[in-house]
Amino acid sequence: MQHLTLFTLAITLIATICLAKSPYQSVLQHSRIRGRQHGPNVCAMQKIQGTDKKYFTNCKQWYHRKICGKPTVISYECCPGYEKLSGEKGCPAALPLVNIYNTLGVVGAATTKMYSERAQLREEIEGPGSFTFFAPSNQAWAALPTEILDALVSNVNIELLNALHYHMVNHRLTSEDLKHGSAFPSMYQDFNVHIHHYPNGIVTVNCARLVKTDQHATNGIVHVVDRVITAVTNNVHTFIDTDDDLETLRTAVAAAGLTQMLESDGHYTVFAPTNEAFEKIPPEMLKRILGDPVALRDLLNYHILKNMQCAESITSGTPLETLQGTVLEVGCDGSDMTLNGKAIIQKKDQLGTNGVVHYINELLIPDSAKTLLELAQGSVITTATKLFVDAGLGSHLSGSEALTILTPQNEAFKEGVTMTGELKKLLKNHILKEQLSSGVLYHRQELETLGGIKLRVLVYRNSLCIENSCIAAHDKTGRFGSMFTVDKVLTPPMGTIMDVLKSDDRFSLLVGAIQTAGLTELMNQAGPHTVFAPTNDAFSALPKADLNKLMGNPQELASVLKYHMAKEILVSGGVGSHTRLKPLQGDKLELNMRNQTVYINKVPVVEADLMATNGVVHAVGAIIKPLSPKVDREQADDPIRTASSMITDSRIGVKNDDLFQKVRKSISSRTMTRIQ
């Protein structure tokens, strides 16, 4: 029964919200549903602890119990237009329908009612007509600076009357009529009031939040707002043009050619950096940006949102698109408005006819205005950044060359790494000679480095790699170059697979086996190849007589070796939880990654990603055997079968049962000796 009740509630909630006509109505309906257990026409409200701020609740806020990062408490109040009756549950009675003047007294706007009488507005709002009154709450009047309030309520009441008339529209507007971006002529010289209706259900007029809506009266409607609003006559550029605290910004806007845009019609949000914000930037960096029209325009557009965002519309962090094309996270922390998690906004809601200005004390520099060195220095990649500078490559990264830098994560380097000649050469091969985006890379594409070598792009289902290094984070695109964060230090290819094997003493037996099996030419061909290379230890695990027998049969040896080879290139970063590879001979190889180690048919790789010009080598410490589909794969870990099964499996052409029994007996004997 309980599950049925919850299901019914969920269906009712979804159906009711879907039928709502606007974001505000959706939030109001949700609050009604949450409050209905307390009686008819009861709404659940969330109040930020320690403040008087209340909100109708939406699903996210209801479950998180937080607004602007601060805990909330739930209260239950009469929904707009209803009141309690003594002795009855909930709010069953509609508010008496009276004129606007009397309505002000019962909706929390008694101070507005008092000032309406003092300004001789009472007769007008008691009389005939159809008005909309955006009435400041009692708290809104109390929050008004004393000098402004004194000026309004002085003996010359015309200023107070004008201020109140600016809060009025000469026709009835319900919350449904308050569309996002709309403007309505007020009753003060027809100056517009500006409406914004946000997706989270917040509605503002001149950036003042509507805290009680749709309080109907005989001659109009009252919406209670949380601040006293003032007439808007200037565009957003006027704030920049007339405020001495924005002098540097004013110069930058003119140099970037943005003046006309900021004077035009629109609904912009400008985060205006003060002179102090510009002074915090290193002088050389600031001089470079101010002298580069492209970087300067990107910098300024990064401070401008495509839509108007009043401070009161923010109840949690929200990514919002800038004119520069990337996003800023606009959020709040208590009463502070935040940008990218920082409380850097000094002055909020300076409203213009075409948008709103918020003053900030820290300059926001987008990646697109930074050099490669600045990109790296501003990231978490600290080790590689220092090493690039120590290697003398800083001039490349701070200049205007079109480059792409591959920056390994900090953990890719050994602790206490120091600069050497070899490391300098290696780091030079981490810089590509063109600016790239990871989105344009394709499989087996070749990229030239500053060191003069070619690197291959390798595309897998869930990873994108350049040689053995796979991209581990989103691109950072700077003014002239791009930065790819990679998971490993690059291993440039050095010689063919045969060259790689010959240069490593661990593979001396394998090199001899390849030569005996007649596969040398194959390992020198263009490829690509992936070779799972058994080390000397892997061969030594076989009984000497059996190893000699295998080495004496080139055909059988070739079969065994080809099961360790595939005609494609697979680096460790391309191995997922269940990756299959077709060997040159025999059935499939099954690979997976566990605890940062690659396994092939249950055999671990002891060293991965030895890069060659025609492929890649992975060192394995045991001969790889096929997995039988008829046998539980856990049996593949049997130490008796692991080393010898390659000699017996008919799928790769070797059928010597006597030899298998000898090998099994020999390994079994050695295993028992170790146990004893």
N, C-alpha and C positions, 0 to 999 in steps of 0.2 A: 504493500500500500504506500509506503514511504517513497519507493522508487517511482510509483505512478504519480504521486503528488509532485515530486521534483520534475518529472517529465512534463507534466501539465504546466508547471510554472515556466519551464524553459520554452515550451511552445507558445505560451501566452506572451512571454517577454519578446520573443522573436517576432511574432505576428504584430504585436502592438507597436514595436519600434519600426518595423517595416512600413506600417501604415502612417507613421509620423511624417509630416510634410517638410520639416526642416531640421537641421542639427539641434537647434534649441528644443524643438518639440520632442525629438528623440530622447534627449537627456531628461526632459520633464516627465515623459512617459515612464522612463526607467525609474525615476525617483518615486513616481506614483506606485509602481508595482512593488518597489522595495518597502513602501510605507503602508500598503493597504491592509496589512495585518493589524494595524493600529486603528483601523476604521476608515470610513469613506473620506475621500479627498484629503488624505494625509500624504505628504511628500517626505522622503528621506533626504536630509541635508547633511553635507559634510562640512564641519567647521575645523579650520586649522587651529590646533592647540595654541593658546597664548595670544590669539588675535580675535577680531570680530568678523573675519572673512568667512563667508559661507558659500557653498556651491551646491547646486543640484548635482546628483552623483551619476556617473556613467559606470559601465561594467569594470573598466580598468581601475578606476579610482575606488570603487566599492571593494574590490578584492585586495588591492594594495594598501588601502587605508592611508594613502599619502597624497598630498598635493604640494608641488614645488619641493619635494623631498622632505616635507615635514609631516609628522603624524597628524591624523584627523580623528575627530570624534563624531559619531553619528547622532543627529537629533531628528526628531520627527515634528514637523510643523504643518500648518494648514497650507494646502496648495494655493496658488494665486487665485483670488476671487472668492475664497471660502473662509468661514469662521466657525469657532466652536459654539456649542450650545450646552448650557449647564446640565449635567447629569446624563449627557449622551456621548457615545463613543465617536471618536474621530472629529471631523469637521463637516457636519451634514448641511449647514446652512450657507447659502450664498450671501456674500456681503450685500448690505443694502445699496441699491443703486441711487447714488446722490450725485450732486454736481462735483466738478473737479476740486473746488476749494475745500469742500467737506471730505472728499476722498483722501486728500493729502494728510489729513489728521489721523486716518486709520491705517495707513500703509507704511508708517515709519518715516514720514516726511513732514513732521509737525513744524520743524524750523523753516522749511520752504513755505509752509502755510503762513507762518508768522511774518516772514519777509514779504510775502505776497500782499498782505494787508498793509504793511508799512509802505510798500511801493505803490499803493493804490491800484493793485492789480486784482483785488478781490472781486470787485463788481464785474470785471470782464470774465473771470473764470467761474463765477456763479451764474452768469447770464447765458443767453442762448448762443449756440455755436457748436462747432465740432472741432475740438482741439486735441493735439497730442502734447503732453507735458512730460519732458524728461526731468523728473524732480530729484534734485540732490537729496540724499538721505541726511538724517540728522548728523551722522558721523562725518559726512562729506563737508558740511559747513564747519564742523568743529576742527577739521584738518586744514582748513584754509588759513594761510599765513595771516597773522593779525593785521599787518599793514594793508593787505588787499581787502580784508573784510571791513576794516574801518573806512576805507575809501568808498566801498560800496554802500554802506549803511549810514553814511554821514547825512547831514541835514538836506543835502541836495539829492533827493531820492531818484533823480532821473537815471543815474548810473545803475542803481539797483534794478530799476524797472527795465532798462535795456538788457541787463544781464539775465533777468528772468525771461524776458521775451525771447532771448536767444535760445532758451531751453524749450521753446514752444514752436510747434508747427500748426498751421491753420487748417488742418484736416486730421481725421482719425487714422492712426497707423498702428495696427496690431503687430505682434512679433512676427507674424507671417509676412507682413509687408516690409520688414526690415531686412532687405536683401543685402548680400555681401557687396560692398563697393558702391552702394547707392548713396545719394545725397538729396537732401530735401531743404528747400528754402525755409529759414526760420522766420519768426515774426519780428526779428530785429534787422531791419534794412535788407531783408531777403538774403542775408549771409547764410550759406549752406551749413547744415549739420551733416556730418559724415558718418555713415553706418558701415560697420563690418561685422559679418556674421560668420564665425569660424567653424570648421568641421567638428571641433570638440564641444559645440553648443554654446560657447561664449558669444554674446552679442555686445558690441560697444558702440557708443556714440561719441565721436571726438575722443576716442581712446578711454572713455569712462565706461565701466562695465555695468550693464543692466543687472541689478540684483533682485528686483521684483518687477515682473512684466505683466502687461495686460490687466491692469486694475481699471475696470470699466466704470465710466461715470455717465450721467445723463447727457452731458455735453462734451463727451470726448473720452479720452483714455489716459492713464498715468503709467509711466514706466519709471521706477525708482532707480537712480544711478549712484555710483559710489564716489563721485567727485563733482565739483562745480566746474562746468565747461566754459570755455571762453571762445570768442569769435575767431575764426581762422581767415586770414586775409592774404598771407604770403605763401609762396611756394617753398619747397625744401631748400632750393639754392639760396634763397634769401637768408636763411639761418647761417649758411656757410659764408655768404658774402658780407655779412654785417657783424659777425662775432669775432672779436680779436683772438679768442682762444682757438679759433679754427683758421688762423692766418696761413699756416703751412699747407693745410688741406686746400684752402682757397687757391693758392698758387699751383698746387698739383692738379686740381680739377681743371684749371684753365689750360695748363700745359698738355693735359691728356685730351682736351677737346670735349669734355663732358658737360660743359656749362649749359648748352642748349637742351640736352636731355633732361637735366635736373630742373629745368624751367618748364618743361613740357607737361602735358596732361599725363597722368599715370597714377599708380598706387605703389610708390616705392617705399622701401625701408632703408634708411641710410644709417650705418654705424659710423659716426663721424669721429675719426681720431683727432684728439686735441694736439696742440703744439707739443705738450709734454710727451705724448705717445710717440711722435716722430723723433724726439730727442733721445729716446731710449734705444734707438737703432744705431748700430755701429756706423760711424760717419762714412766710411768707404762704401759700405753696402747701400746706405741711403743715397749717397751721391750717384752711385751706379744706377740705381732704380730711377731716380728723378731724371737722370740723363738719358734714359732708354724709354722712348714713348710706348713701346709694346709692353714692357714689364710694368711701367707706371699705370697703363690702362688696366692691365690685369689686376694689379694691386688695388686700384680704386674700385673696380667692378666687383672684387671679392668682398667689399664692404657694403654692397648694395643688393638687397633681396628683390626678387621679381614681384613680390606681393607685400602689401602693407601689414605689418605685424606690431600691434600695440602690446605693451608690456602685460596688460591684464589678460591678454588672450593666451598667455603661456601658463600651463599648469604642469608641464613635464618637458623633458628634453625632446626636441623635435628637429629632424634634419630638414633644412629649408634651402632651396636652390638660389644661388647668387647669379648676378648678371655675368660673372666670370665663367660660369658653367659648372662649378663644383658646389658643394653644400657646406653650410655652417650648421652646427648644432646649437639651436637657440633654446635655452632652458631657463630654469629658475631655481634658486636656492633660498627658500623662505621668501623674503621681500626683495631679494636681489635678482635681477635678470642676469643670465649668464650667456657667454659665447664660448663654445667648445669647452664647456665645463668651468670657465673662469668668470669670476664676478668682476668684470672690468668696465661695467657701464656706470658712468658717473651721473648722468642726467637722462631721464627717460621721457618719451612721449612728447617731444617737441613737434607739434602737429602743424603740417602745411597743407595747402590746398591739393597737393598732388602726392602726399605721403607723410612719413613720420621720420624724425631724426632722433637717434639715441647717441649721446656723447660717450666715447670710450677712451680710456687712458692707456691703451696698449694697441700698437699697430698690428693688424692681421696681415701676414705676408703669405700669399698662396705659393704653392710649389712652382707654379708657372712663372713666377718672378724671380726664382732663385737660381744660382749657379749650381752645378753638380756638387761642388764642395759644400755649399750651404745646405743643399738637400741632405747630404750625408751627415753633416754636423748637427742638423736638426732632427735626426732620426735616432733610433736605439742602437744603430750599428756603430759602436764606438771603436772596437778593435780594428776593424778594416779601415775605418776613416783615418785613424792615427797612422796606420801602416802605409796608406797611400801617400800621406804627407811626408812621412819619414823616408819613403822611397823616392822623393823628389818629383812626385807626379802632381803636386798641388797646382802648378801653373796650368796643366791641361784641364784640371777640374774646375778652376776658377775663371777660365777664359771663355771665349765665344765659339770654340770648336763644337761641331755637332757630334756628340759622343753618347755612348751608353756604357754605364759602369755596372759591373757585376760585383755586388758587395756581399761577401759571405757573412752569415750570422756570427755573433760573437763566439758561440759555442763551437763553431767550425775550426777555430784556431786552438792550438795547444797553449796551455797556460804559460805565460812568460816568454812568448815568441819574440824573437829579436830580429832586427834587420840584417840580411845577408845579401850577397850579390845574386844568389839564386832566387831569393824571395823577391828582390826588385824586379828581376826578369819575369817571374811568375805574375806579379801584380800588374805589370804592363800588359800582360795577356788577359787581364780581367777588364780591360777597357776596349770597347768596340768602336770602330772608326765611322760610325753613323748613329744618328739618333733614331731609336726604334721604340715601338710599342709592342708589348708581348702579344697583342691581338693580331699583329700582322705576321708573326712568325709561323713557319710551316715546316713539316717534317723533312729532314735532311737538307734544309737550307744551310748555306755556308756563310759565316760571318767573319770578317777580317778584324784582327786586333791591332792595337798600336805596336805590339811586339812582332807583327808581321806574319802571324800564323793564322790558319783558318780553323774555326770552331764549327761544329755541327749542331743544328737544332734537332731535338728528338721529341716528338709529340706522342704522348701516351693517353690512355683513357682519362686518367685522373692526375696527370702531371705534365708539365712542360719543362724540358731540360735543355741545357746547353752543355754538351759533353756530359760529365758526371754530375754537374751542378744543376739542381732543379729549383725553379722559381718558387719562393716560399711566402711571398706577400704581393700585394697589388703594386703595380708600377708607380713610381713617382716621376712625374714629367716636369722637368725644369725649363728654364728659359731657353737653353741651348741643348740640353742633354736629358737623358732618362736614366733612372736608377732602378735596377732589378735587384731585389734582395734574394740571395740564393742560399741553399741549405748547406753547401759544402764549398771548400776551397777547390777551385778549378784544377783538374788534372789534364793539361793539354796533351793531345796524342803525340807520341814520340815513336815513330817507326811502325812497321807492320806488326801483326800479332806474333809472327815468328821472331821478330826483333825483340819484342817485349819479353817473350818466354826465354830467349837466349840470354837476355841481360839479367835474369834473376836466377840465382843458384838453386832456388827451391824447385825449379822446373827442369833440372838437368835430365832427369829420367824421362819426363814427358817429351822433351825435345828429341831425345833418342828414339822414343816410341813413334813420334810423328814422322821422323825420317825413315824408320824401319817400315812403317805402314804406307809410305809413299804419299804423305799428305802435306809435305813441305810446300809444294807449289800452291796448294789450296790456301794455306795459311798466309801466303804472300799476295794472294789475289785481292782485287779491289773490295770484294765483300758486298755488303757488310756481314760480319760474323759476330756471334757471341760464343765464347769458349769458356766452359766450366773446366778449369785446368786443375787436374789432380796434382798435388804436390808430391815431392819425393816420399814424404811420409805416407801418402795414400797408396803408392805403389809398394812401399816396404811392408805394408800391412798384409800383403799377400805372401804366402809361403814361397820361399826362394825358387823351389823347383817349378811351382805353378807359374810364377812370374817369368821364369826362363822359357817355359813352354809357350806362354802367351806371346812373349817377345819373338819367339821363333816361328810364329805363324802370322805373317803380315796380313792375311785376309781377316782372320779373327780379330787381330789387334786393331785393324782399321774399323771394324764394326763397333768394337768397344769405344774407340775414340770418337767416332762420328755420333755416338749417342750423347756425347758431351759437347756437341757443336750444333749451332742453329744458324740459318742463313738470314738473320736479321740482327739488329743491335738493340740490346735490352740492358740498360743501366739499372743499378739498384733502385733509383728513384722512380722507375717505371713499374716496379713490382708492387702489386696490390695484395689484397687478402686471398685472392684465388686467381693466379695468372698462369696461363698455359703457353707453352712454347713447343714448336714442332722441331725435333732434332733432325740432323741430316740422315740418320738411320734409326729405325725403331719407332716406338709409340711416343706419345706426348710426354713432355716434362712438366711437372706441376711445381709452381713456385709460390711462396708466400713470404711475408715479412712478419717476424716476431721479435720483439725487444730489440729493434734496430738491426736484426740479422736476417739475411736472406737465406731461405732454405729451398733446395731443389730436391724433390722426391725425398724429403726429410733430412737431407744432407746439408749441414750448414756451410755457408761461404765463410772462409777464414779471412779473406781480403777481397773486397769488391772494387770494381771500376778501375781496372788497370787499362787505361785508354790507349788504343792503337789507331793508326790512320785508317785501317780497314775494319775496325770493330772494337770489341771490348773483351777483356779477360777477367774472369772471376776465379780466384783461387779456392779450391775445395780440398778438404783434408781427408776425403774418402772417395772411393770409386762410386759413382752414382748408379743405382740399380733401378729398373722399372718397377712401378707399383702395380701389383696384381689387383685387378678389379674384384677378384673372388676372395681375396684375403683382406682382413681388417688392416687398414694402413698403419696401425700402431705396430704391426709386426715388422714394418720396414725399419724399425729401430733395433731389431735383433742383431747383435754384434756379429753373430755367426754368419748370417746371410748378407749383411751389408757389404763386406769386402769382396765376397766371392760370387754373388748372384749374377754379376755381369758375364761370368764365364759359362753359366748354365742356361741363361734365358734364351729360349728358342726364338724370341721375337727379334733378336739382333744376330741370329745365325750361328750361335755357339751351342753345341749339344754334346758335351762330354760329361756324363753322369759320374764316371769314375773320378775324373779330375775334381768335380764338385765335392764328392765325398771326402777326398783327401784334404781339400782346402777346409772343409767344414770340421773334419777331425782335428786338423792342425790348429785352427783358430779356437775350437772348443777347448783343446788342451791348454793353450796359452791363457784363455779366459779363466779356466779353473785354477791355473797356477796363480794368477793375479788375485783371485778370490781367497785362495789359501794364504 
